[in-house]
């Protein structure tokens, strides 16, 4: 009986090995990542494919119904979950919605790379293109009928969210070395032949420390695989941008905004005559004129009230530190009638209650307002999704775009809201 099972499994393993080899030849970046997942037959719990970031689990009947190109897709799909850090980024999120968001994020990248997905059950909403799983998650309805086609065996299956320990984890994905071996020390032949016909038990849940260790390993694998593929000239521009975004250090937007405020603070030395009580010597003293800041908020409907309040609250804290006067504008396709709202350094900033919006997005009215008012601010900070009409030319003062989403800006400094 065991011999019959082995004979039936042999063509499945051959197909998986061939698909993996073709990935290595045609797409070395993805192939290097796939080689870190030994092939294992899944038990009854595995209806399609799955991963726990340590192995690629598969249902032989599912693989048997795929062609070679589709087999490449599912192999790359599981490796990308690991490389993108989905094993440890769920935090407080509901597992079902998180799994759906992760599948959209992975599948859109692979389809853009030209891989051919199975015909049914693949989640790839084009509206989510370029978004991360964290950005897709709130766009997934709580009662979504969508399901991931594979099994994500990253942590416990509770639907309420991850444990308190997980909520302390970073959102940055992890990744390591990209040699031609999978589970450290195993050759390709050992990985394939070691699968065996005996279905494996569902893997035990990993501890938080084990997930962190795996995350660091995959971060290193991602970096090494990308470097090797880039040197070989076989890393596409879109994949290169994604890898750079994954590996680049993510500084909180608050820290970056504070840095811009500090750099633009107009501190200088004053030689004014001191008071007689201070003595006869004329010594330079450090003085500040403070900052004149114009802050604009996008009210076209893409930014939530909670996010606007958070932005205004952060501005309030920063303006007190650098003695800034803030002029607040609200704009969708025109500046709000009730604007501007002026706040001195000692005033408490609050989101105005009379803000209206919901129209299209046009950034030009804000810059027109500044010009018409003959203002020359130390900087202009614009909180937006960057999906709208920009002025053709930048102004002669610094502009900082605090961007929610992946929208690009034609000029100025772009700070990602993460």
BELZILIN-V805216 format. One record per residue. N is the residue number from 1. RES is the residue in one letter. PHI is phi in degrees with one decimal (999 if undefined). Layout:
n=N res=RES phi=PHI
n=N res=RES phi=PHI
//
This chain:
n=1 res=X phi=999
n=2 res=X phi=-63.7
n=3 res=X phi=-63.4
n=4 res=X phi=-65.3
n=5 res=X phi=-63.8
n=6 res=X phi=-63.8
n=7 res=X phi=-65.5
n=8 res=X phi=-70.4
n=9 res=X phi=-80.9
n=10 res=X phi=-55.3
n=11 res=X phi=-65.8
n=12 res=X phi=-67.8
n=13 res=X phi=-64.7
n=14 res=X phi=-63.7
n=15 res=X phi=-64.5
n=16 res=X phi=-63.3
n=17 res=X phi=-65.4
n=18 res=X phi=-66.3
n=19 res=X phi=-64.7
n=20 res=X phi=-66.5
n=21 res=X phi=-63.5
n=22 res=X phi=-64.8
n=23 res=X phi=-60.1
n=24 res=X phi=-62.9
n=25 res=X phi=-73.8
n=26 res=X phi=-91.9
n=27 res=X phi=-134.9
n=28 res=X phi=-59.0
n=29 res=X phi=-63.4
n=30 res=X phi=-67.4
n=31 res=X phi=-61.4
n=32 res=X phi=-63.5
n=33 res=X phi=-69.2
n=34 res=X phi=-62.3
n=35 res=X phi=-65.2
n=36 res=X phi=-88.3
n=37 res=X phi=-118.8
n=38 res=X phi=-58.6
n=39 res=X phi=-84.6
n=40 res=X phi=-137.9
n=41 res=X phi=-71.5
n=42 res=X phi=-80.3
n=43 res=X phi=-83.0
n=44 res=X phi=-62.1
n=45 res=X phi=-69.2
n=46 res=X phi=-102.1
n=47 res=X phi=-88.8
n=48 res=X phi=-131.8
n=49 res=X phi=-137.5
n=50 res=X phi=-171.8
n=51 res=X phi=-151.9
n=52 res=X phi=-117.1
n=53 res=X phi=73.4
n=54 res=X phi=-122.0
n=55 res=X phi=-156.6
n=56 res=X phi=-103.0
n=57 res=X phi=-96.3
n=58 res=X phi=-144.1
n=59 res=X phi=-96.1
n=60 res=X phi=-55.5
n=61 res=X phi=-65.1
n=62 res=X phi=-65.6
n=63 res=X phi=-63.9
n=64 res=X phi=-61.5
n=65 res=X phi=-87.2
n=66 res=X phi=-99.3
n=67 res=X phi=-86.0
n=68 res=X phi=-66.1
n=69 res=X phi=-65.3
n=70 res=X phi=-67.4
n=71 res=X phi=-65.2
n=72 res=X phi=-58.7
n=73 res=X phi=-62.1
n=74 res=X phi=-69.6
n=75 res=X phi=-63.6
n=76 res=X phi=-65.7
n=77 res=X phi=-59.3
n=78 res=X phi=-68.4
n=79 res=X phi=-65.3
n=80 res=X phi=-69.3
n=81 res=X phi=-55.7
n=82 res=X phi=-70.4
n=83 res=X phi=-67.2
n=84 res=X phi=-83.5
n=85 res=X phi=77.2
n=86 res=X phi=-65.5
n=87 res=X phi=-66.2
n=88 res=X phi=-137.6
n=89 res=X phi=-100.6
n=90 res=X phi=-64.7
n=91 res=X phi=55.8
n=92 res=X phi=-83.5
n=93 res=X phi=-75.1
n=94 res=X phi=-67.7
n=95 res=X phi=-61.0
n=96 res=X phi=-60.0
n=97 res=X phi=-66.4
n=98 res=X phi=-64.2
n=99 res=X phi=-61.1
n=100 res=X phi=-64.2
n=101 res=X phi=-61.0
n=102 res=X phi=-63.3
n=103 res=X phi=-65.1
n=104 res=X phi=-58.1
n=105 res=X phi=-62.2
n=106 res=X phi=-68.2
n=107 res=X phi=-63.9
n=108 res=X phi=-63.5
n=109 res=X phi=-66.4
n=110 res=X phi=-67.4
n=111 res=X phi=-66.1
n=112 res=X phi=-63.0
n=113 res=X phi=-77.4
n=114 res=X phi=97.2
n=115 res=X phi=-77.1
n=116 res=X phi=-102.4
n=117 res=X phi=-79.8
n=118 res=X phi=-56.3
n=119 res=X phi=-72.4
n=120 res=X phi=-127.6
n=121 res=X phi=81.6
n=122 res=X phi=-96.2
n=123 res=X phi=-92.1
n=124 res=X phi=-158.3
n=125 res=X phi=-75.2
n=126 res=X phi=-61.4
n=127 res=X phi=-64.9
n=128 res=X phi=-97.7
n=129 res=X phi=-55.1
n=130 res=X phi=74.4
n=131 res=X phi=-87.2
n=132 res=X phi=-82.5
n=133 res=X phi=-59.9
n=134 res=X phi=-64.0
n=135 res=X phi=-78.6
n=136 res=X phi=-75.8
n=137 res=X phi=-50.3
n=138 res=X phi=-67.4
n=139 res=X phi=-87.7
n=140 res=X phi=-90.0
n=141 res=X phi=-59.3
n=142 res=X phi=-61.6
n=143 res=X phi=-103.6
n=144 res=X phi=-57.5
n=145 res=X phi=-81.7
n=146 res=X phi=-69.7
n=147 res=X phi=-139.7
n=148 res=X phi=-70.0
n=149 res=X phi=-79.2
n=150 res=X phi=-117.9
n=151 res=X phi=-100.9
n=152 res=X phi=-98.7
n=153 res=X phi=-99.5
n=154 res=X phi=-93.4
n=155 res=X phi=-150.1
n=156 res=X phi=-64.4
n=157 res=X phi=-94.2
n=158 res=X phi=-65.1
n=159 res=X phi=-92.6
n=160 res=X phi=-81.2
n=161 res=X phi=138.3
n=162 res=X phi=-79.6
n=163 res=X phi=-72.1
n=164 res=X phi=-55.8
n=165 res=X phi=-61.2
n=166 res=X phi=-67.4
n=167 res=X phi=-69.2
n=168 res=X phi=-88.5
n=169 res=X phi=-79.9
n=170 res=X phi=-70.9
n=171 res=X phi=-87.4
n=172 res=X phi=-70.1
n=173 res=X phi=-69.1
n=174 res=X phi=-121.7
n=175 res=X phi=-164.1
n=176 res=X phi=-178.9
n=177 res=X phi=-77.3
n=178 res=X phi=-122.2
n=179 res=X phi=-76.9
n=180 res=X phi=-90.2
n=181 res=X phi=-121.4
n=182 res=X phi=-92.0
n=183 res=X phi=-57.4
n=184 res=X phi=-32.0
n=185 res=X phi=96.7
n=186 res=X phi=-98.8
n=187 res=X phi=-80.4
n=188 res=X phi=-62.9
n=189 res=X phi=-62.4
n=190 res=X phi=-63.1
n=191 res=X phi=-66.3
n=192 res=X phi=-71.2
n=193 res=X phi=-69.3
n=194 res=X phi=-77.0
n=195 res=X phi=-66.4
n=196 res=X phi=72.7
n=197 res=X phi=-92.6
n=198 res=X phi=-77.5
n=199 res=X phi=-59.4
n=200 res=X phi=-85.4
n=201 res=X phi=-70.7
n=202 res=X phi=-63.5
n=203 res=X phi=-60.0
n=204 res=X phi=-71.7
n=205 res=X phi=-63.3
n=206 res=X phi=-81.3
n=207 res=X phi=-75.0
n=208 res=X phi=-54.6
n=209 res=X phi=-67.4
n=210 res=X phi=-66.0
n=211 res=X phi=-65.4
n=212 res=X phi=-64.4
n=213 res=X phi=-65.1
n=214 res=X phi=-63.2
n=215 res=X phi=-60.2
n=216 res=X phi=-66.0
n=217 res=X phi=-61.5
n=218 res=X phi=-70.5
n=219 res=X phi=-63.7
n=220 res=X phi=-65.9
n=221 res=X phi=-64.1
n=222 res=X phi=-61.3
n=223 res=X phi=-63.0
n=224 res=X phi=-68.9
n=225 res=X phi=-63.3
n=226 res=X phi=-65.9
n=227 res=X phi=-63.9
n=228 res=X phi=-65.3
n=229 res=X phi=-67.3
n=230 res=X phi=-66.6
n=231 res=X phi=-65.1
n=232 res=X phi=-83.1
n=233 res=X phi=72.3
n=234 res=X phi=-123.2
n=235 res=X phi=-120.5
n=236 res=X phi=-65.4
n=237 res=X phi=-62.6
n=238 res=X phi=-66.3
n=239 res=X phi=-68.9
n=240 res=X phi=-64.0
n=241 res=X phi=-63.4
n=242 res=X phi=-64.9
n=243 res=X phi=-62.4
n=244 res=X phi=-60.0
n=245 res=X phi=-66.1
n=246 res=X phi=-72.0
n=247 res=X phi=-92.2
n=248 res=X phi=-66.4
n=249 res=X phi=-64.4
n=250 res=X phi=-98.4
n=251 res=X phi=-84.4
n=252 res=X phi=-57.7
n=253 res=X phi=-61.4
n=254 res=X phi=-62.8
n=255 res=X phi=-66.1
n=256 res=X phi=-66.9
n=257 res=X phi=-64.8
n=258 res=X phi=-62.5
n=259 res=X phi=-63.4
n=260 res=X phi=-64.1
n=261 res=X phi=-62.7
n=262 res=X phi=-65.2
n=263 res=X phi=-64.4
n=264 res=X phi=-90.0
n=265 res=X phi=-63.9
n=266 res=X phi=-90.0
n=267 res=X phi=-92.0
n=268 res=X phi=-153.6
n=269 res=X phi=-89.8
n=270 res=X phi=-110.5
n=271 res=X phi=-111.6
n=272 res=X phi=-63.7
n=273 res=X phi=-62.7
n=274 res=X phi=-75.5
n=275 res=X phi=-65.0
n=276 res=X phi=-59.9
n=277 res=X phi=-67.7
n=278 res=X phi=-87.2
n=279 res=X phi=109.7
n=280 res=X phi=-91.8
n=281 res=X phi=-74.8
n=282 res=X phi=-101.5
n=283 res=X phi=-113.0
n=284 res=X phi=-67.4
n=285 res=X phi=-130.4
n=286 res=X phi=-82.9
n=287 res=X phi=-128.7
n=288 res=X phi=-136.8
n=289 res=X phi=-83.8
n=290 res=X phi=78.8
n=291 res=X phi=-110.8
n=292 res=X phi=-104.5
n=293 res=X phi=-115.2
n=294 res=X phi=-105.2
n=295 res=X phi=-116.2
n=296 res=X phi=-118.9
n=297 res=X phi=-121.3
n=298 res=X phi=-81.7
n=299 res=X phi=-110.4
n=300 res=X phi=-75.3
n=301 res=X phi=113.7
n=302 res=X phi=-83.4
n=303 res=X phi=-109.6
n=304 res=X phi=-76.3
n=305 res=X phi=-60.0
n=306 res=X phi=-63.2
n=307 res=X phi=-68.2
n=308 res=X phi=-64.2
n=309 res=X phi=-63.2
n=310 res=X phi=-64.7
n=311 res=X phi=-63.6
n=312 res=X phi=-64.0
n=313 res=X phi=-62.3
n=314 res=X phi=-69.4
n=315 res=X phi=-60.6
n=316 res=X phi=-60.2
n=317 res=X phi=-67.4
n=318 res=X phi=-70.1
n=319 res=X phi=-65.1
n=320 res=X phi=-69.4
n=321 res=X phi=-71.1
n=322 res=X phi=-112.8
n=323 res=X phi=54.9
n=324 res=X phi=-101.0
n=325 res=X phi=-96.4
n=326 res=X phi=-114.5
n=327 res=X phi=-105.5
n=328 res=X phi=-100.4
n=329 res=X phi=-121.1
n=330 res=X phi=-121.9
n=331 res=X phi=-152.0
n=332 res=X phi=-109.7
n=333 res=X phi=-109.4
n=334 res=X phi=-158.1
n=335 res=X phi=-69.0
n=336 res=X phi=-56.7
n=337 res=X phi=-59.7
n=338 res=X phi=-79.6
n=339 res=X phi=-75.3
n=340 res=X phi=-91.1
n=341 res=X phi=-114.9
n=342 res=X phi=-103.0
n=343 res=X phi=-131.8
n=344 res=X phi=-76.4
n=345 res=X phi=-55.8
n=346 res=X phi=-91.7
n=347 res=X phi=-79.4
n=348 res=X phi=-90.5
n=349 res=X phi=-79.4
n=350 res=X phi=-138.3
n=351 res=X phi=-69.9
n=352 res=X phi=-59.4
n=353 res=X phi=-77.4
n=354 res=X phi=-91.8
n=355 res=X phi=-66.5
n=356 res=X phi=-123.5
n=357 res=X phi=-177.0
n=358 res=X phi=110.7
n=359 res=X phi=-83.0
n=360 res=X phi=-69.3
n=361 res=X phi=-107.4
n=362 res=X phi=-140.8
n=363 res=X phi=-84.4
n=364 res=X phi=-62.8
n=365 res=X phi=-57.8
n=366 res=X phi=-63.7
n=367 res=X phi=-70.2
n=368 res=X phi=-64.5
n=369 res=X phi=-62.8
n=370 res=X phi=-60.4
n=371 res=X phi=-67.0
n=372 res=X phi=-65.3
n=373 res=X phi=-87.9
n=374 res=X phi=54.2
n=375 res=X phi=-91.4
n=376 res=X phi=-132.4
n=377 res=X phi=-68.1
n=378 res=X phi=-66.2
n=379 res=X phi=-166.5
n=380 res=X phi=-122.7
n=381 res=X phi=-110.4
n=382 res=X phi=-120.1
n=383 res=X phi=-99.4
n=384 res=X phi=-161.5
n=385 res=X phi=-97.6
n=386 res=X phi=65.2
n=387 res=X phi=-106.0
n=388 res=X phi=-179.2
n=389 res=X phi=-92.8
n=390 res=X phi=-99.6
n=391 res=X phi=-59.7
n=392 res=X phi=-65.4
n=393 res=X phi=-123.5
n=394 res=X phi=-73.2
n=395 res=X phi=-77.3
n=396 res=X phi=-92.7
n=397 res=X phi=-128.9
n=398 res=X phi=-65.4
n=399 res=X phi=-126.1
n=400 res=X phi=-115.7
n=401 res=X phi=-100.8
n=402 res=X phi=-95.1
n=403 res=X phi=-106.7
n=404 res=X phi=-93.9
n=405 res=X phi=101.0
n=406 res=X phi=-111.1
n=407 res=X phi=-59.2
n=408 res=X phi=-96.2
n=409 res=X phi=-121.3
n=410 res=X phi=-77.8
n=411 res=X phi=-161.2
n=412 res=X phi=87.3
n=413 res=X phi=-96.2
n=414 res=X phi=-102.4
n=415 res=X phi=-116.3
n=416 res=X phi=-78.5
n=417 res=X phi=-80.2
n=418 res=X phi=-127.5
//
